[in-house]
Amino acid sequence: MTRSILITGASSGIGRAVAELFLAEGWRAGLLARRADKLEAAALGHANAHVLPADVTDPAAVDHAVSQFVMQAGRLDVLFNNAGIFTPAGTIDEIPLEHWFNSVSVNLNGMFLAARAAFRQMRAQRPRGGRIINNGSIAAHVPRPGSAPYSATKSAITGLTRSLSLDGRPFDIACGQIDIGNARTPMVEELGRRAAEADPEAEPQQTMAVEDAAKSVLHMAQLPLEANVQFMTVMATKMPYIGRG
């Protein structure tokens, strides 16, 4: 039976790269994001691609998208819980409250809602079980300057991952987290542009191909449910993550 994966934030960046790779590997993929036109572009007309326009901050829309995908795919084997945003940089006293609330709404509430709907489906389906892969961030460990909303919400995802891992055991639901550092996505390129504007003398940020991040997600997803990558860090080799600043 063809395995199935639901990908949130599938219209661009890491989510799109994951969608393209899984489709190439023969998976049935549900592509979830707000804009249908971008999802159609990511689907590339693939027969195994299912376009699911939805806002991850809307509980009813997320539940409907999961149900719709399961009706088409038969079951849900994997959720790649990926949708996220990075708001403009600033110190905590400069950050508009709207940016904080938007970050929490998408990066935390959205991932909670997607995991909740997927967990419910995986618990009920037969054979029971599945896998949830949360896209965290190395920002939870080594934040960029001026990134309190993003770093705080990504730190919260680690707690969500641990809780889902524990609560999923009786139902054969595995949960792991991937922390990705500087994959070449539009978001990372924009952050690099902002950093260069702020300090033209600074060295350009080190990046890696987004396809290599997607391959890491594929490795996690392909494991049997008796094995789990609890936490994985994949990053540009020379980026300043380890070492003294």
C-alpha positions as CSV (number, residue, x, y, z in Angstrom):
1,M,0.0,0.0,0.0
2,T,1.3,3.5,-0.9
3,R,2.4,5.3,2.2
4,S,0.9,8.7,3.0
5,I,2.3,12.0,4.4
6,L,0.5,15.3,5.2
7,I,2.8,18.3,5.0
8,T,1.9,21.7,6.4
9,G,3.5,24.8,5.0
10,A,3.9,22.8,1.8
11,S,3.8,25.7,-0.7
12,S,7.3,26.9,-0.3
13,G,10.7,26.4,1.4
14,I,11.3,23.3,3.3
15,G,7.7,22.1,3.0
16,R,7.8,22.3,-0.7
17,A,11.1,20.5,-0.9
18,V,9.8,17.7,1.3
19,A,6.6,17.4,-0.8
20,E,8.6,17.2,-4.1
21,L,10.9,14.5,-2.6
22,F,8.2,12.3,-1.1
23,L,6.2,12.5,-4.3
24,A,9.3,11.4,-6.3
25,E,9.7,8.5,-3.8
26,G,6.2,7.3,-4.5
27,W,4.4,8.5,-1.4
28,R,0.9,10.0,-1.5
29,A,1.3,13.5,-0.2
30,G,-1.3,16.0,1.2
31,L,-0.1,19.5,0.6
32,L,-1.5,22.0,3.1
33,A,-1.0,25.8,3.1
34,R,-3.2,28.8,2.8
35,R,-2.8,29.6,-0.9
36,A,-4.2,27.1,-3.4
37,D,-2.3,28.5,-6.4
38,K,1.1,28.0,-4.7
39,L,0.1,24.5,-3.6
40,E,-0.9,23.6,-7.2
41,A,2.5,24.8,-8.3
42,A,4.2,22.6,-5.7
43,A,2.0,19.6,-6.7
44,L,3.3,19.8,-10.3
45,G,0.2,17.9,-11.4
46,H,1.4,14.8,-9.7
47,A,-1.4,12.1,-9.4
48,N,-0.4,11.4,-5.7
49,A,-0.4,15.0,-4.7
50,H,-3.5,16.3,-2.9
51,V,-3.9,20.0,-2.6
52,L,-5.5,21.1,0.7
53,P,-5.9,24.8,1.1
54,A,-6.2,25.6,4.8
55,D,-5.0,28.0,7.5
56,V,-3.2,26.1,10.2
57,T,-4.5,28.5,12.8
58,D,-8.1,27.6,12.1
59,P,-9.0,24.4,14.1
60,A,-12.0,23.5,11.9
61,A,-10.0,24.0,8.7
62,V,-7.2,21.8,9.9
63,D,-9.6,19.0,11.0
64,H,-11.3,19.2,7.6
65,A,-8.0,19.0,5.7
66,V,-6.9,15.9,7.6
67,S,-10.3,14.2,7.1
68,Q,-10.3,15.1,3.4
69,F,-6.8,13.7,2.9
70,V,-7.6,10.5,4.7
71,M,-10.7,10.0,2.6
72,Q,-8.4,10.2,-0.5
73,A,-5.3,8.4,0.8
74,G,-7.0,5.8,3.0
75,R,-4.9,6.5,6.1
76,L,-2.3,8.9,7.5
77,D,1.1,7.5,8.0
78,V,3.2,10.6,8.7
79,L,2.6,14.3,9.5
80,F,5.4,16.7,8.7
81,N,4.4,19.5,11.0
82,N,6.2,22.3,9.3
83,A,4.3,25.6,8.8
84,G,5.9,28.5,10.5
85,I,6.7,32.2,10.1
86,F,9.6,34.5,11.1
87,T,8.5,38.0,12.0
88,P,10.7,41.2,11.6
89,A,13.6,41.4,14.0
90,G,13.7,43.6,17.1
91,T,14.3,43.7,20.8
92,I,11.4,42.6,22.9
93,D,10.4,46.2,23.7
94,E,10.4,47.1,20.0
95,I,8.5,44.1,18.7
96,P,4.8,44.9,18.0
97,L,2.4,42.7,20.0
98,E,0.8,41.7,16.7
99,H,4.0,40.0,15.6
100,W,4.2,38.1,18.9
101,F,0.6,36.9,18.6
102,N,1.0,36.0,15.0
103,S,4.1,33.9,15.8
104,V,2.3,32.1,18.6
105,S,-0.7,31.6,16.4
106,V,1.2,30.0,13.5
107,N,4.3,28.5,15.0
108,L,2.8,27.1,18.2
109,N,-1.0,26.9,17.9
110,G,-0.8,25.8,14.3
111,M,1.6,23.0,15.0
112,F,-0.5,21.9,18.0
113,L,-3.7,21.9,15.9
114,A,-2.1,19.8,13.1
115,A,-0.6,17.4,15.6
116,R,-3.9,17.1,17.4
117,A,-5.8,16.2,14.3
118,A,-3.1,13.8,13.1
119,F,-2.9,12.1,16.5
120,R,-6.6,11.6,16.6
121,Q,-6.6,10.0,13.1
122,M,-3.5,7.8,13.8
123,R,-5.1,6.5,17.1
124,A,-8.3,5.6,15.4
125,Q,-7.2,4.1,12.1
126,R,-6.4,0.4,11.6
127,P,-3.7,-0.6,11.6
128,R,-3.3,1.8,14.4
129,G,-0.4,4.3,14.6
130,G,1.8,6.7,12.6
131,R,4.5,9.2,13.0
132,I,4.6,13.0,13.6
133,I,7.7,14.9,12.7
134,N,7.8,18.4,14.1
135,N,10.0,21.0,12.4
136,G,11.7,22.7,15.2
137,S,14.7,25.0,14.8
138,I,18.2,25.4,16.0
139,A,16.9,28.9,17.0
140,A,15.6,27.1,20.1
141,H,19.2,26.6,21.2
142,V,21.1,29.4,19.5
143,P,18.7,32.2,18.5
144,R,19.4,35.0,16.1
145,P,19.5,38.5,17.5
146,G,16.1,40.1,17.8
147,S,14.1,36.8,17.3
148,A,12.3,36.4,20.6
149,P,8.9,35.4,19.1
150,Y,10.4,32.8,16.7
151,S,12.9,31.4,19.3
152,A,10.3,31.2,22.0
153,T,7.7,29.4,19.9
154,K,10.3,27.0,18.5
155,S,11.5,26.2,22.1
156,A,7.9,25.3,22.9
157,I,7.8,22.8,20.0
158,T,10.5,20.8,21.7
159,G,8.2,20.4,24.7
160,L,5.3,19.5,22.4
161,T,7.5,16.8,20.7
162,R,8.5,15.3,24.1
163,S,4.9,15.2,25.2
164,L,3.6,13.6,22.0
165,S,6.4,11.0,22.1
166,L,5.3,10.0,25.6
167,D,1.6,10.2,25.0
168,G,1.8,8.4,21.7
169,R,3.4,5.2,23.0
170,P,0.2,3.3,23.9
171,F,-1.2,4.0,20.4
172,D,1.9,3.2,18.3
173,I,2.4,6.9,17.4
174,A,6.0,8.0,17.2
175,C,7.0,11.6,17.4
176,G,10.4,13.2,16.5
177,Q,11.8,16.6,15.8
178,I,14.1,17.9,13.1
179,D,16.0,21.2,13.8
180,I,17.3,22.6,10.5
181,G,20.0,25.3,10.3
182,N,20.2,27.6,7.3
183,A,18.6,25.6,4.5
184,R,18.4,27.8,1.4
185,T,14.8,28.8,1.5
186,P,13.2,32.2,0.8
187,M,12.9,32.9,4.5
188,V,16.6,32.2,5.2
189,E,17.7,34.2,2.1
190,E,15.6,37.2,3.4
191,L,17.2,36.9,6.8
192,G,20.6,36.9,5.2
193,R,19.6,40.0,3.2
194,R,18.5,41.8,6.4
195,A,21.8,40.8,8.2
196,A,23.9,42.1,5.3
197,E,22.0,45.4,5.4
198,A,22.5,45.7,9.1
199,D,26.3,44.9,8.9
200,P,27.7,45.1,5.3
201,E,31.1,44.0,6.7
202,A,29.8,40.8,8.2
203,E,30.7,37.5,6.6
204,P,27.8,36.0,4.5
205,Q,25.8,33.4,6.3
206,Q,26.6,29.7,5.5
207,T,23.8,27.8,4.0
208,M,23.0,24.3,2.7
209,A,20.7,22.9,0.0
210,V,17.1,22.6,1.1
211,E,17.0,19.2,-0.6
212,D,19.3,17.9,2.0
213,A,16.9,18.9,4.7
214,A,14.2,17.1,2.8
215,K,16.3,13.9,2.6
216,S,16.7,14.0,6.4
217,V,12.9,14.2,6.8
218,L,12.6,11.2,4.5
219,H,15.0,9.2,6.6
220,M,12.9,9.8,9.7
221,A,9.7,9.0,7.9
222,Q,10.9,5.8,6.4
223,L,11.8,4.1,9.7
224,P,9.5,1.4,11.1
225,L,7.4,2.5,14.0
226,E,9.6,0.4,16.4
227,A,12.4,2.9,15.7
228,N,12.4,6.7,16.0
229,V,14.7,9.6,15.5
230,Q,13.8,11.6,18.6
231,F,15.8,14.7,17.7
232,M,17.9,15.4,14.6
233,T,20.0,18.5,13.8
234,V,20.9,19.0,10.2
235,M,22.6,22.3,9.3
236,A,25.1,24.1,7.1
237,T,28.5,22.6,8.2
238,K,30.2,25.9,8.7
239,M,27.4,28.0,10.2
240,P,28.2,29.4,13.7
241,Y,26.3,26.9,15.8
242,I,29.1,25.1,17.7
243,G,32.1,27.0,19.1
244,R,32.8,30.2,21.0
245,G,31.6,33.5,19.6
